Amino acid sequence: MSSLSETIIVQISTLEKRLKNENILLEILKKRLTKKELKLLKLQSQRMDETIMCEQLKLTQDRLDEMKTTLRKKLNSEKLKQELML
């Protein structure tokens, strides 16, 4: 099982500094992401299969792909990146 911060590092294209600790990251993400996006990120950190993710989130495969894209865009926004870094 991978950690949440490792999953975020994979999602973010350029990261200048280290990320804050897991608890602080989780609090920031709770404020900035929707509940489903946060749950998706957690499922990705557990390396779940996409079919299981669809069942857990009650989404179709197309909608899951859209949500992954949206999540990646949000995590790559400069404002959120600054909040996540030390």
C-alpha positions as CSV (number, residue, x, y, z in Angstrom):
1,M,0.0,0.0,0.0
2,S,1.3,3.4,-1.0
3,S,1.0,6.5,1.0
4,L,-1.2,9.5,0.1
5,S,1.8,11.7,-0.3
6,E,3.4,9.3,-2.8
7,T,0.2,9.2,-4.8
8,I,0.1,13.0,-4.9
9,I,3.8,13.2,-6.0
10,V,2.9,10.9,-8.9
11,Q,-0.1,13.2,-9.9
12,I,1.8,16.5,-9.7
13,S,4.0,17.3,-12.7
14,T,6.5,19.6,-11.1
15,L,7.2,19.8,-7.4
16,E,9.8,22.2,-6.1
17,K,9.7,21.3,-2.4
18,R,8.7,18.4,-0.2
19,L,5.1,17.8,0.8
20,K,3.8,18.4,4.3
21,N,3.1,15.5,6.5
22,E,0.1,13.1,5.9
23,N,-2.2,14.6,8.5
24,I,-1.8,18.1,7.3
25,L,-2.1,17.0,3.6
26,L,-5.4,15.3,4.4
27,E,-6.8,18.4,6.1
28,I,-5.9,20.6,3.2
29,L,-7.3,18.1,0.7
30,K,-10.6,17.9,2.6
31,K,-11.0,21.6,2.2
32,R,-10.0,21.8,-1.5
33,L,-11.4,18.6,-3.0
34,T,-14.9,17.1,-3.2
35,K,-15.6,14.1,-1.1
36,K,-15.6,11.8,-4.2
37,E,-12.3,13.3,-5.4
38,L,-10.7,12.7,-2.0
39,K,-12.0,9.2,-1.9
40,L,-10.7,8.6,-5.4
41,L,-7.3,9.8,-4.3
42,K,-7.3,7.5,-1.3
43,L,-8.3,4.5,-3.5
44,Q,-5.5,5.4,-5.9
45,S,-3.1,5.4,-3.0
46,Q,-4.2,1.9,-2.1
47,R,-3.7,0.8,-5.8
48,M,-7.2,-0.4,-6.2
49,D,-8.4,-1.8,-9.5
50,E,-10.4,0.6,-11.7
51,T,-13.5,-1.6,-11.6
52,I,-13.4,-1.6,-7.8
53,M,-13.0,2.1,-7.8
54,C,-16.1,2.5,-10.0
55,E,-18.1,0.3,-7.6
56,Q,-16.8,2.1,-4.5
57,L,-17.5,5.6,-6.0
58,K,-20.7,4.5,-7.9
59,L,-19.4,5.8,-11.2
60,T,-19.2,4.6,-14.8
61,Q,-15.8,4.1,-16.3
62,D,-16.2,7.3,-18.4
63,R,-17.1,9.4,-15.4
64,L,-14.1,7.9,-13.4
65,D,-11.8,8.9,-16.2
66,E,-13.2,12.4,-16.1
67,M,-12.8,12.6,-12.4
68,K,-9.2,11.4,-12.6
69,T,-8.5,14.2,-15.1
70,T,-10.2,16.8,-12.9
71,L,-8.3,15.6,-9.8
72,R,-5.0,15.8,-11.6
73,K,-5.8,19.4,-12.8
74,K,-6.7,20.5,-9.3
75,L,-3.5,18.9,-7.8
76,N,-1.4,20.7,-10.4
77,S,-3.0,24.1,-9.7
78,E,-0.3,26.5,-8.4
79,K,-2.4,27.6,-5.5
80,L,-3.0,24.1,-4.2
81,K,0.6,23.0,-4.8
82,Q,1.8,25.9,-2.6
83,E,-0.5,24.8,0.2
84,L,0.7,21.2,0.0
85,M,4.4,22.0,0.1
86,L,6.6,22.9,3.0
